Amino acid sequence: MSTPPTLPIAGNKPKELSDLIACIKIYHPNADTALIEKAYRFSETVHQGQKRSSGESYFHHPIEVAFIIAELQLDTTTVATALLHDTVEDTVATLEQIEAEFGPEIAALVDGVTKISQISFQTSEEKQAENFRKMVFAMAKDLRVILVKLADRTHNMRTLQHLRPDKQARIAQETLDIYAPLANRLGLSAMKRELEDLSLRYTKPEIYYKLVAQVNKKLNERDQYTQDVLAMIEGALHEHGYHNARVSGRPKHFYSIHKKMEKRDLTYDQVYDLTGFRIILETVEQCYGVLGLIHSLWTPVPGRFKDYIAIPKANFYQSLHTTVVGPGGEKIEIQIRTQEMHDTAERGIAAHWAYKEGKNLNQEASKFSWLNRLVEWNKDLKDPNEFLETVKLDLFSEDVYIFTPKGKVIEFPQGATPLDFAYTIHTDLGHHCIGAKVNGRMVPLKYKLKSGDTVEVLTSPNQTPNKDWLKLVKTSRAKSKIRQFIKVQEHESSKVMGEMILEKELKKEDLKFKTLMKEGLLDTAAEAFSLKSVDDLLSAIGYGKLSAKKVITKIPLPEKEAEETSKETKDLKEQKRPLQKIVEEASKKSTSRQVVKVKGIEDLLVHFARCCNPVPGDSVVGFITRGRGISVHTRKCPKIFDSDPHRLIDIEWDMNSVAERAVKIRVICEDRPGLLADMSAVIKDQHANITRAQIGTTKDKKAVCLFSISIKNLNHLSKIISALEGISGVLKAERVQKKES
Ligand code: MN
């Protein structure tokens, strides 16, 4: 009653050309058998005399690989490629020869398979990433390359017992890590199941053989149960007029049972639904009809119904899934689909291409948005490790399906957030996204989308992307849009910075930025550093790549004028001295210079914003003022949200600095004698100075004390606050950040 597996385990009798041609003729009656015969003979000749580890003739391997390809019903070009796939790597045959004999298409395919075979996934992380990249590249060029490679790996896994145990474990692990997920992603689920079971056998033999024994032991009992369920389903189908339905039940594959046991920490006896039931019908309407029938027969388990017909998986998989409480209270899983859907489920992308010669598989492949994403990442993610991480995550995770408010379905990789959604709709929507309503409820940006969510993006004109967003998004589109924004923004702010630094340096020489700009002298300086524009020059200064002093030496000042200028400068300097002194003194007084570091720049005027009065340890950001240097704000300061993002700059605290900052602390306490003395003692104990104290009372007879204290950093401050709160009678102590009137 159960259907045979699509990929039969290799038979004992060696297969021959006539078998292969017969296999192709089943799905492609008019196939170019001459090509197959030529490739067969060529491969047979060049592999002559070679033996596999098993001792059998090497040529047996390409034939078996060609069979797997033919069973996937691929075109003759791909079958020929399978026959030839090891000729260039392992025999005297050259690629030129292949091209001369079989043409450029097959030569390119053989070359692709040869290259993928040379890729090792067992090397260092970085190398591995690079290799993965190569494979993705090969896939993007022609998917048939990866299909032949998967067939090659499938046959190698079937014959793995002939290799040394260490090699077995290595190859099996690689299969589990890379090739089985790939097969899954391409929708080749029959192949995926086989690869997983074979991998389990060699990576965890003790688990595998125990499982085999357990399954066999229960086999008769299971068989009876399966037959009973099948009879009940068939009876119901017949009764309701579904005469052409095909019903099957078969044990789930070992690897999936193992995974289930591992995941839920179950013993074999605790695992239910060991048998998967499948009903194959003629039309989609029948599928839904039969679903209703099944649900009237047995109670469905809530939350286990999935409609992959309405919303297909990323690899095109379509089916209805439901779990019901079957006979004896046992949970059973039932899949309901049409024959066409079943073909797609078993053969994936190969089914979509089928035998229609001339139909481009790669056009079909473009429908696989997963593959598109992979190719996109390959372009976007320049850091190979980041690429590998992203790809690995995606290989193993299922996609989520999200609804727009208008009911359109969009597919996302798991872990995607409202930001990914927003960027998919429109770049501006992403840039200004402040959160989202998911199924009508407000969620933060970091919310992880779940299949079925309806997402509505919330925006604010003041919102702009920042570096932290890169950690929140999963799609490459969102990543690259955010990066782009940050890049432009950094360029802009470094330009502003550069202009400020240069202007300051020019002033020392009594030169005016605006004048030089007008005379085009800065263009000459830019050229001197091989920079395209003055903007680039300023940005280079702002980034700290170029020093302003060095730039000034490249500004062509007519010599005579320069002399005069220097004379004038002297005079002016004489005159200006008092003013300059004031500035110098002011900057000496300002302790902020020593406390805050600005990337690449030392000599800058920095002051602390009074609105939020940041202290060392606060998360801060710099605002480039016009003419007053940089003002330091806390990142939470409301003023920052209103300011021009181009003028914001990353700064950090110099935690080695010993300079102190003044903060205000408000203490609300009971009005008891001696409390003030206690508080001042506690503050002194923490080695902090009180510079000012104010005391008042509230209507309800509580005392409010306002202290101005010099502290070292945030840590110091929180110690003081908790010490104050430890005093009996103190109700609350807190930092005052807003300027109090
Ligand atoms: Mn091979």
Boltz pocket constraint, residues with backbone or C-beta under 6 A from the ligand:
constraints:
  - pocket:
      binder: B
      contacts: [[A, 61], [A, 85], [A, 86], [A, 152]]
      max_distance: 6.0
